[in-house]
Structures are given as C-alpha cells and as structure tokens.
C-alpha cells in the first residue's frame, strides 16, 4: 500500500525561501559578488524565488543562471541511451564569484557533485555554497548544504516529491512510501 504525506504547503515554502534569502544576505553581509544558479529543473524555480526575495529585501538584482547537469551525472547511461539535455544558461563569468547553487532535494549528493563539476567547466568561483529546500539524508558523498529549508528523516526507499507552481501548478512537498 502506497501512502503519501504532505510535509510542506505553499505558505511553508514561502516562509522557508524568505528565511533562506535572509540567511544568505546575513552570511554574505549583502549581495555583492553573489550569483545564484539553479540546478535544472526544480532548483531553477527555487533560485528564481530566492533571487526575487533578495531583490525585495536588499534591492540587489543578483545575477541568475540555470545549470543542466545531465551529462555530468555518474549514472546518465542508466537513465537512458539518449538523455534529454536541457539548456545551461550562465550569462556571466563565474571567476571570483560567490556561487549559491540551488536544488530542491539533497539526497545522495551525486547531483550536487555533478553540478560542481559542471560549474568548474565554466570558470573558477571563489566559493560554491548549496541551498536546498529539503535535505533528506542518506548521503553517499561528503556533501552538506549551507542553507536548508527542512531536514526530513526518511528511509532510503521513500520518495520526496517537490511540486512547484511553475511546473506542477501548486507548491507542495510530499513523502511517498510503499
């Protein structure tokens, strides 16, 4: 029997993203030299929202980029023989920047490792930090987020589903278990 439990709803997600934006500004003492890059797909929408919050709080329009990591994944051949590669858009130099990399869920760490490999191909940032909406544990690589919306205790076979209004028409995070 499959069960699904809602763990975050729209107001929760809004509050979390506002907190994360404040934490980023506080840690960096403003937005100077920051860039925000979303990992396709869910991280892109969250990066847009965090950048918009920083603009409303600080008045700074932080450069935004989108990163596709498909060919950097260590499991891309398992996904399919013809993976769908989306567009990477980094309309600025990464050299010397403070990069905030954004994703929806942190699980094994492999997506983030692939994203860092991809970023290094585009330049040499001074620092890369990670912001995630949900950290569900079960790391296979020594990767930790700097900004976490919610820590969720899960078992390995559980699914954490992030639905965002930009793609799914609603803001919600659920846990599905068998």
PyMOL commands that set and color helices and strands:
alter all, ss='L'
color gray80, all
select helices_A, chain A and resi 10-28+42-58+70-72+76-79+110-122+165-168
alter helices_A, ss='H'
color red, helices_A
select strands_A, chain A and resi 3-9+34-39+63-67+98-106+127-135+147-151+159-163+172-177
alter strands_A, ss='S'
color yellow, strands_A
deselect
rebuild
show_as cartoon
